[in-house]
């Protein structure tokens, strides 16, 4: 899987490369600036066909140094370049100052940035307005405070006072966005005033903030420029979930019990739809058998709705414990439509005490809202995955939720990655924190991000029952013997791919039916 770095991890890689003599800081800056220009031309080939007009705002650090390189390269291509510096040129870091001086030596002007010069960023370009490029080289990944005093530039990046069709490129990350959390520094109202990019060019690897929280909305498209650094090899680095190996999901020879038997527990009459969705998902993802465990009052309702899925009566925790004496039941899914009564709590406790692989969602989490420690005393006893959405996460981990959603006034801001890691350590099991920026964490600190954004956006997943199908996917893979962390990652990927395969108009019932095409695509690939 692809590494997603924090600002500190990226800084450590650069420092190690420089100290080893592998590369100089000046060379890294040259590669970064060239990478931005190449990425912009690749994104918009028309810009490479002839000179345009660029407006570049350089900051007081090395991000500004990258901006001076970009300015020089564009000018060598024949572009008209207007450049502003936010800060004192005498206080630039050595490498940035060297590129500032090189720009000046070729006759390039450096204008001091001032808010009262707002009209400067109107970029009154002559000729084709579509050939205007605005470059944000203000602050990079190491930002720890809100960006202030550049409102005119921020407005220009949002299309205020600039020619229609102007393109905005951010160097490494849009200024003001926390590279570790994707949160805009300065408070919850800030994203509406943020510097916005049409293209963000990261160096060496994407950063967590490109995929979390406000990141995808503010970054526009994302490109990663190679600047010649190797992989970190750090086990603490987060990974971006990618397509699984076809072998991981392909069924081999053998009978149905050889592919696992998933038990999905349902609530009472009138509340069985969610569990039926989960059961269908477990069956489609390859569990050899799937049984719905229902209370007596729901038997007729469920029997009228199922075919390949089987049904057993499970009135209470004692009945579940008896049923689990059958070792062929290999995984249990609890939560969708389960209810918030004593039966639900008893079923969760009985399932976890049996030591079977379990996935807990929805009501199976919320029923412990007033005593989460009672749940956590059991979740470490069995292979287990918790799949909370934001509200369910808050019920179990209110302190972490407060830190995750409070105003981010300094950086690095507390992130969903840190929240999920802390939650997994506390619960002693895998936590899949749902969202467009899903984070999956294990109690040993391993963490991965599955982001439905950029070219994998799937807004149609915002529909009732979609999370229940995800529960079924996880239960089905656990039943097949997949480890909890991997089952969660593969399920999240399949969930989004099924939604993308179906497209607009998706409802939860469509997800299991779209899955076979996704699996065939893996084999074809």
Secondary structure per residue as TSV (DSSP state, phi and psi in degrees):
chain	resnum	aa	ss	phi	psi
A	1	X	-	360.0	153.2
A	2	X	E	-73.1	136.6
A	3	X	E	-74.4	141.6
A	4	X	E	-119.8	118.7
A	5	X	B	-100.9	153.7
A	6	X	-	-86.6	169.9
A	7	X	H	-61.8	-40.0
A	8	X	H	-66.1	-40.0
A	9	X	H	-65.9	-39.5
A	10	X	H	-66.2	-43.0
A	11	X	H	-61.1	-38.7
A	12	X	H	-65.6	-38.9
A	13	X	H	-63.5	-46.1
A	14	X	H	-63.1	-43.7
A	15	X	H	-62.1	-44.1
A	16	X	H	-62.7	-40.7
A	17	X	H	-66.0	-40.2
A	18	X	H	-69.6	-45.6
A	19	X	H	-66.7	-26.8
A	20	X	T	-79.0	-9.9
A	21	X	T	84.0	5.1
A	22	X	S	-64.2	-35.3
A	23	X	-	-159.9	155.5
A	24	X	-	-95.2	160.2
A	25	X	H	-61.7	-35.4
A	26	X	H	-65.7	-37.8
A	27	X	H	-69.1	-39.4
A	28	X	H	-60.7	-39.8
A	29	X	H	-65.7	-40.0
A	30	X	H	-63.1	-45.1
A	31	X	H	-62.6	-39.3
A	32	X	H	-65.0	-48.1
A	33	X	H	-61.0	-42.5
A	34	X	H	-64.0	-38.0
A	35	X	H	-62.2	-37.0
A	36	X	H	-65.5	-46.3
A	37	X	H	-62.4	-45.5
A	38	X	H	-63.3	-39.5
A	39	X	H	-67.4	-39.2
A	40	X	H	-64.4	-43.0
A	41	X	H	-68.3	-33.5
A	42	X	H	-69.7	-36.6
A	43	X	H	-71.3	-40.3
A	44	X	-	-126.1	82.6
A	45	X	G	-55.9	-26.4
A	46	X	G	-62.9	-27.5
A	47	X	G	-70.3	-23.3
A	48	X	G	-84.0	-4.6
A	49	X	G	-84.3	-12.5
A	50	X	S	175.2	171.0
A	51	X	-	-63.0	148.4
A	52	X	-	-131.9	-159.5
A	53	X	E	-126.5	123.3
A	54	X	E	-116.6	140.2
A	55	X	E	-118.4	119.1
A	56	X	E	-121.8	129.0
A	57	X	E	-108.3	115.7
A	58	X	E	-99.2	141.5
A	59	X	-	-95.9	-176.2
A	60	X	S	-85.3	5.0
A	61	X	S	-123.2	-156.9
A	62	X	H	-69.8	-24.3
A	63	X	H	-61.1	-39.3
A	64	X	H	-63.5	-35.9
A	65	X	H	-60.7	-40.6
A	66	X	H	-58.6	-39.1
A	67	X	H	-62.7	-38.0
A	68	X	H	-65.1	-37.4
A	69	X	H	-63.3	-45.8
A	70	X	H	-59.3	-43.5
A	71	X	H	-60.3	-45.9
A	72	X	H	-62.6	-45.1
A	73	X	H	-64.0	-42.7
A	74	X	H	-64.8	-39.6
A	75	X	H	-64.1	-37.8
A	76	X	H	-63.6	-25.7
A	77	X	T	-82.1	-1.3
A	78	X	T	96.2	8.0
A	79	X	-	-76.2	151.5
A	80	X	E	-84.0	126.2
A	81	X	E	-125.8	123.8
A	82	X	E	-107.0	128.8
A	83	X	E	-128.4	134.5
A	84	X	E	-120.2	146.5
A	85	X	E	-115.7	126.2
A	86	X	S	-95.1	96.3
A	87	X	S	131.1	-173.8
A	88	X	-	-97.6	120.8
A	89	X	G	-59.9	-28.7
A	90	X	G	-71.4	-13.3
A	91	X	G	-105.5	7.3
A	92	X	S	-65.3	146.4
A	93	X	-	-60.7	158.1
A	94	X	H	-53.1	-47.3
A	95	X	H	-67.3	-40.8
A	96	X	H	-64.5	-39.4
A	97	X	H	-65.3	-37.7
A	98	X	H	-61.5	-40.9
A	99	X	H	-75.6	-29.5
A	100	X	H	-61.0	-47.5
A	101	X	H	-66.5	-36.3
A	102	X	H	-65.1	-40.3
A	103	X	H	-62.8	-44.6
A	104	X	H	-65.7	-35.5
A	105	X	H	-65.1	-25.6
A	106	X	T	-92.6	12.4
A	107	X	T	92.1	8.8
A	108	X	-	-76.5	136.4
A	109	X	-	-88.4	145.8
A	110	X	-	-120.3	111.9
A	111	X	E	-96.1	136.5
A	112	X	E	-70.8	133.6
A	113	X	-	-77.8	135.5
A	114	X	-	-143.0	138.3
A	115	X	G	-62.7	-30.7
A	116	X	G	-73.9	-4.2
A	117	X	G	-100.0	40.5
A	118	X	G	-57.2	-33.1
A	119	X	G	-66.3	-15.8
A	120	X	G	-60.0	-35.2
A	121	X	G	-87.0	9.1
A	122	X	G	-68.2	-18.2
A	123	X	-	46.5	69.2
A	124	X	-	-72.2	68.9
A	125	X	-	-71.8	140.6
A	126	X	S	-87.7	144.0
A	127	X	S	88.6	-139.0
A	128	X	-	-74.7	111.2
A	129	X	G	-66.4	-21.7
A	130	X	G	-71.3	-7.5
A	131	X	G	-105.5	34.3
A	132	X	E	-106.0	130.3
A	133	X	E	-121.8	126.2
A	134	X	E	-108.6	127.8
A	135	X	E	-116.8	123.1
A	136	X	E	-94.6	97.9
A	137	X	E	-116.8	41.0
A	138	X	S	-83.2	-68.0
A	139	X	-	-129.6	146.8
A	140	X	-	-107.3	-143.3
A	141	X	T	-76.3	-16.9
A	142	X	T	-88.8	10.1
A	143	X	-	-62.0	134.3
A	144	X	-	-124.5	4.8
A	145	X	B	-140.9	160.8
A	146	X	-	-61.7	147.2
A	147	X	-	-84.6	124.6
A	148	X	-	-129.5	152.4
A	149	X	S	86.1	13.5
A	150	X	-	-130.5	34.9
A	151	X	H	-60.5	-38.3
A	152	X	H	-62.0	-42.2
A	153	X	H	-67.1	-42.4
A	154	X	H	-59.3	-41.3
A	155	X	H	-63.2	-38.8
A	156	X	H	-62.1	-38.5
A	157	X	H	-70.2	-17.0
A	158	X	T	-98.9	12.2
A	159	X	T	90.8	9.0
A	160	X	T	-88.7	116.0
A	161	X	T	80.0	15.2
A	162	X	S	-121.9	159.2
A	163	X	-	-59.4	139.0
A	164	X	T	-61.7	130.8
A	165	X	T	101.1	-5.0
A	166	X	-	-62.9	142.0
A	167	X	E	-106.2	142.3
A	168	X	E	-115.8	127.2
A	169	X	E	-117.6	130.1
A	170	X	E	-101.9	134.7
A	171	X	E	-87.7	109.8
A	172	X	S	77.0	-53.7
A	173	X	S	-162.8	144.2
A	174	X	-	-56.9	132.8
A	175	X	T	-60.4	130.3
A	176	X	T	106.1	-17.7
A	177	X	B	-87.9	131.4
A	178	X	-	-73.4	123.2
A	179	X	T	-69.0	-19.8
A	180	X	T	-91.7	-25.1
A	181	X	T	-122.9	-17.0
A	182	X	-	73.4	10.9
A	183	X	-	-95.7	143.2
A	184	X	B	-83.3	123.5
A	185	X	T	-72.8	130.2
A	186	X	T	126.2	-0.9
A	187	X	-	119.4	165.5
A	188	X	T	-67.6	-21.1
A	189	X	T	-83.3	-10.6
A	190	X	G	-67.0	-37.8
A	191	X	G	-54.8	-29.2
A	192	X	G	-73.6	-10.9
A	193	X	G	-115.7	11.4
A	194	X	S	-74.6	158.1
A	195	X	-	-67.0	127.0
A	196	X	-	-114.5	142.2
A	197	X	-	-116.7	150.3
A	198	X	S	-88.8	-26.0
A	199	X	E	-145.4	131.3
A	200	X	E	-114.6	130.8
A	201	X	E	-111.9	110.7
A	202	X	E	-93.0	161.4
A	203	X	E	-113.6	132.7
A	204	X	S	72.0	-54.1
A	205	X	S	-152.2	156.0
A	206	X	-	-67.7	154.8
A	207	X	B	-102.9	158.0
A	208	X	H	-54.0	-40.5
A	209	X	H	-64.3	-18.1
A	210	X	H	-69.5	-23.3
A	211	X	H	-112.6	-14.8
A	212	X	S	-101.9	153.6
A	213	X	T	50.1	-122.9
A	214	X	T	-76.6	-9.7
A	215	X	H	-49.3	-58.9
A	216	X	H	-59.4	-35.1
A	217	X	H	-68.8	-35.4
A	218	X	H	-90.4	-27.6
A	219	X	H	-78.1	-20.7
A	220	X	-	72.8	-128.1
A	221	X	E	-86.3	160.1
A	222	X	E	-125.2	131.0
A	223	X	E	-127.4	149.7
A	224	X	E	-119.1	122.3
A	225	X	E	-97.0	131.0
A	226	X	-	-76.4	123.3
A	227	X	-	-117.3	18.4
A	228	X	S	86.0	22.8
A	229	X	-	-101.3	152.9
A	230	X	-	-89.3	173.6
A	231	X	-	-65.3	151.1
A	232	X	-	-71.9	-38.2
A	233	X	-	70.6	8.5
A	234	X	-	-82.8	121.3
A	235	X	T	-65.3	-16.7
A	236	X	T	-81.3	-8.0
A	237	X	S	-72.4	134.8
A	238	X	E	-72.2	153.0
A	239	X	E	-120.7	148.3
A	240	X	E	-90.7	124.8
A	241	X	-	-68.4	129.3
A	242	X	-	-117.6	-172.7
A	243	X	-	-62.7	135.6
A	244	X	-	-74.7	161.5
A	245	X	-	-65.6	138.1
A	246	X	H	-56.0	-34.2
A	247	X	H	-62.0	-26.9
A	248	X	H	-67.1	-30.7
A	249	X	H	-109.2	-11.1
A	250	X	-	-72.3	138.9
A	251	X	-	-86.6	134.8
A	252	X	-	-94.6	-163.5
A	253	X	S	-74.5	161.7
A	254	X	S	128.5	170.0
A	255	X	-	-88.5	176.7
A	256	X	G	-60.7	-38.1
A	257	X	G	-66.9	-20.8
A	258	X	G	-70.9	-11.5
A	259	X	G	-110.2	13.6
A	260	X	-	90.8	154.7
A	261	X	E	-129.1	113.8
A	262	X	E	-97.8	136.4
A	263	X	E	-111.5	121.8
A	264	X	E	-110.3	123.8
A	265	X	E	-95.9	134.8
A	266	X	-	-113.0	159.6
A	267	X	-	-83.2	-167.8
A	268	X	S	-80.0	-176.6
A	269	X	T	-52.9	136.7
A	270	X	T	86.0	-5.0
A	271	X	-	-130.4	27.3
A	272	X	-	-96.6	-9.8
A	273	X	H	-59.8	-42.3
A	274	X	H	-63.4	-43.5
A	275	X	H	-66.7	-35.3
A	276	X	H	-65.8	-37.0
A	277	X	H	-61.9	-44.1
A	278	X	H	-62.4	-42.0
A	279	X	H	-63.3	-41.2
A	280	X	H	-63.0	-40.6
A	281	X	H	-63.5	-41.4
A	282	X	H	-63.6	-39.2
A	283	X	H	-69.0	-43.1
A	284	X	H	-66.0	-32.0
A	285	X	T	-83.3	-1.1
A	286	X	T	119.6	2.8
A	287	X	-	-60.4	137.5
A	288	X	S	-65.7	-36.2
A	289	X	E	-141.3	149.2
A	290	X	E	-135.8	129.7
A	291	X	E	-120.7	137.1
A	292	X	E	-94.1	124.7
A	293	X	E	-97.5	115.1
A	294	X	E	-124.8	152.7
A	295	X	-	-72.5	161.0
A	296	X	G	-55.0	-36.9
A	297	X	G	-72.5	-8.8
A	298	X	G	-104.8	0.3
A	299	X	H	-59.0	-49.9
A	300	X	H	-63.7	-42.0
A	301	X	H	-60.6	-46.5
A	302	X	H	-71.9	-41.6
A	303	X	H	-59.4	-31.4
A	304	X	T	-76.4	-9.9
A	305	X	T	-114.3	-8.1
A	306	X	-	-118.5	157.6
A	307	X	S	-131.5	-77.9
A	308	X	S	-69.3	-29.1
A	309	X	S	-74.6	137.6
A	310	X	E	-94.7	173.4
A	311	X	E	-139.6	139.5
A	312	X	E	-133.8	148.4
A	313	X	E	-83.2	124.8
A	314	X	-	-131.4	88.0
A	315	X	-	-72.8	-30.0
A	316	X	S	-158.9	-177.0
A	317	X	H	-64.5	-36.0
A	318	X	H	-63.6	-41.2
A	319	X	H	-65.4	-37.0
A	320	X	H	-65.8	-44.1
A	321	X	H	-58.9	-40.2
A	322	X	H	-65.8	-42.5
A	323	X	H	-63.3	-35.2
A	324	X	T	-77.9	1.4
A	325	X	T	-68.2	-17.8
A	326	X	-	-79.1	106.7
A	327	X	T	-66.9	-12.5
A	328	X	T	-75.1	-13.7
A	329	X	-	-79.5	110.0
A	330	X	-	-102.7	-14.9
A	331	X	E	-157.0	154.7
A	332	X	E	-131.2	136.1
A	333	X	E	-113.7	126.0
A	334	X	E	-132.1	142.4
A	335	X	-	133.7	-54.3
A	336	X	T	-59.4	114.9
A	337	X	T	66.8	15.8
A	338	X	-	-71.7	-29.8
A	339	X	-	101.2	168.8
A	340	X	S	-120.4	36.6
A	341	X	S	-107.7	-175.7
A	342	X	H	-63.6	-34.0
A	343	X	H	-59.4	-45.4
A	344	X	H	-60.8	-48.2
A	345	X	H	-61.9	-40.8
A	346	X	H	-64.8	-39.1
A	347	X	H	-64.5	-42.1
A	348	X	H	-61.7	-46.6
A	349	X	H	-63.5	-41.9
A	350	X	H	-66.1	-39.8
A	351	X	H	-63.8	-45.5
A	352	X	H	-69.5	-37.8
A	353	X	H	-67.0	-24.3
A	354	X	T	-73.7	-13.8
A	355	X	T	80.0	7.2
A	356	X	-	-75.9	156.4
A	357	X	E	-63.4	133.6
A	358	X	E	-134.8	148.2
A	359	X	E	-121.8	127.8
A	360	X	E	-115.1	128.7
A	361	X	-	-140.0	166.4
A	362	X	T	48.1	-119.1
A	363	X	H	-62.9	-28.8
A	364	X	H	-65.8	-21.1
A	365	X	H	-93.2	-46.5
A	366	X	H	-66.2	-26.8
A	367	X	T	-66.8	-15.2
A	368	X	T	-105.9	18.0
A	369	X	T	-59.2	-33.9
A	370	X	T	-91.4	-0.8
A	371	X	-	-153.1	60.0
A	372	X	H	-60.3	-29.7
A	373	X	H	-63.0	-28.7
A	374	X	H	-66.9	-37.6
A	375	X	H	-67.7	-45.4
A	376	X	H	-68.1	-21.6
A	377	X	H	-70.0	-14.5
A	378	X	H	-110.7	-28.2
A	379	X	H	-67.3	-22.5
A	380	X	T	-82.0	-2.9
A	381	X	T	-89.1	-10.1
A	382	X	S	-143.1	157.4
A	383	X	-	-61.3	118.1
A	384	X	E	-143.6	144.8
A	385	X	E	-128.4	127.5
A	386	X	E	-100.4	135.9
A	387	X	-	-124.9	63.8
A	388	X	-	-78.1	145.9
A	389	X	-	-86.8	-176.6
A	390	X	H	-57.6	-42.7
A	391	X	H	-66.7	-42.1
A	392	X	H	-68.5	-35.4
A	393	X	H	-61.7	-42.2
A	394	X	H	-63.6	-35.8
A	395	X	H	-65.8	-34.2
A	396	X	H	-92.4	-32.1
A	397	X	-	-130.9	62.5
A	398	X	H	-60.3	-35.4
A	399	X	H	-67.5	-40.5
A	400	X	H	-69.5	-37.9
A	401	X	H	-63.9	-39.6
A	402	X	H	-63.0	-41.6
A	403	X	H	-68.0	-33.0
A	404	X	H	-74.0	-29.3
A	405	X	H	-111.0	-9.0
A	406	X	S	-67.8	165.4
A	407	X	-	-59.5	133.9
A	408	X	-	-94.4	97.4
A	409	X	-	-97.5	-10.7
A	410	X	B	-150.9	163.3
A	411	X	S	-122.8	161.3
A	412	X	S	-67.6	133.2
A	413	X	-	-80.1	150.1
A	414	X	-	-60.2	131.6
A	415	X	-	-115.6	169.1
A	416	X	H	-63.0	-31.2
A	417	X	H	-64.3	-46.9
A	418	X	H	-64.7	-38.5
A	419	X	H	-64.0	-46.2
A	420	X	H	-66.5	-39.0
A	421	X	H	-60.5	-47.5
A	422	X	H	-65.1	-38.3
A	423	X	H	-65.4	-42.4
A	424	X	H	-64.6	-39.4
A	425	X	H	-65.0	-40.0
A	426	X	H	-68.9	-41.1
A	427	X	H	-82.2	-18.8
A	428	X	T	72.5	25.4
A	429	X	S	-154.3	177.2
A	430	X	E	-72.4	136.3
A	431	X	E	-119.4	123.6
A	432	X	E	-106.9	101.8
A	433	X	E	-87.4	107.7
A	434	X	-	-73.6	153.1
A	435	X	S	157.9	176.1
A	436	X	T	-59.5	-29.8
A	437	X	E	-109.2	67.0
A	438	X	E	-62.9	134.2
A	439	X	E	-119.0	134.3
A	440	X	E	-122.3	121.2
A	441	X	E	-129.9	145.6
A	442	X	-	-108.6	158.5
A	443	X	T	-64.0	-18.6
A	444	X	T	-84.3	2.6
A	445	X	S	98.7	-12.1
A	446	X	-	-61.5	137.7
A	447	X	E	-145.8	144.7
A	448	X	E	-136.8	157.0
A	449	X	E	-119.6	130.3
A	450	X	E	-117.7	107.9
A	451	X	E	-109.9	123.0
A	452	X	-	-92.2	75.0
A	453	X	-	-147.8	179.4
A	454	X	G	52.5	-124.1
A	455	X	G	-81.7	2.4
A	456	X	G	-117.1	23.5
A	457	X	-	-63.9	139.8
A	458	X	-	-140.7	68.1
A	459	X	G	-62.4	-18.3
A	460	X	G	-68.7	-13.6
A	461	X	G	-70.1	-11.7
A	462	X	-	-79.1	69.1
A	463	X	S	-143.3	147.7
A	464	X	T	-59.0	133.2
A	465	X	T	94.3	-11.7
A	466	X	H	-61.8	-39.8
A	467	X	H	-66.3	-30.3
A	468	X	H	-65.8	-38.8
A	469	X	H	-64.8	-40.3
A	470	X	H	-59.2	-41.8
A	471	X	H	-56.3	-43.0
A	472	X	H	-64.6	-40.6
A	473	X	H	-58.8	-47.1
A	474	X	H	-62.9	-44.1
A	475	X	H	-61.3	-41.0
A	476	X	H	-64.5	-40.5
A	477	X	H	-72.4	-36.8
A	478	X	H	-61.9	-40.4
A	479	X	H	-61.9	-32.9
A	480	X	T	-78.6	-3.5
A	481	X	T	99.5	8.1
A	482	X	-	-73.4	143.3
A	483	X	-	-64.9	148.2
A	484	X	H	-54.6	-45.1
A	485	X	H	-62.5	-46.3
A	486	X	H	-68.3	-38.6
A	487	X	H	-60.3	-40.7
A	488	X	H	-66.5	-43.4
A	489	X	H	-63.9	-47.8
A	490	X	H	-65.1	-39.7
A	491	X	H	-63.6	-43.4
A	492	X	H	-61.5	-42.1
A	493	X	H	-65.2	-47.4
A	494	X	H	-62.6	-37.0
A	495	X	H	-59.2	-49.7
A	496	X	H	-69.0	-41.5
A	497	X	H	-63.9	-37.0
A	498	X	H	-63.8	-40.4
A	499	X	H	-65.9	-41.5
A	500	X	H	-66.7	-35.7
A	501	X	H	-65.8	-36.3
A	502	X	H	-80.8	-47.5
A	503	X	-	87.9	-160.9
A	504	X	T	-57.5	148.8
A	505	X	T	89.9	-0.1
A	506	X	-	-58.6	137.1
A	507	X	-	-125.2	165.2
A	508	X	H	-56.6	-36.2
A	509	X	H	-61.0	-23.5
A	510	X	H	-76.3	-23.3
A	511	X	H	-61.8	-51.2
A	512	X	H	-61.5	-32.4
A	513	X	H	-75.3	-24.1
A	514	X	H	-82.8	-16.9
A	515	X	H	-62.7	-40.5
A	516	X	H	-55.4	-38.4
A	517	X	H	-64.8	-36.9
A	518	X	H	-62.9	-44.9
A	519	X	H	-67.0	-37.9
A	520	X	H	-63.3	-37.2
A	521	X	H	-63.0	-35.9
A	522	X	H	-63.1	-43.7
A	523	X	H	-64.9	-40.1
A	524	X	H	-68.4	-31.4
A	525	X	-	-72.9	360.0
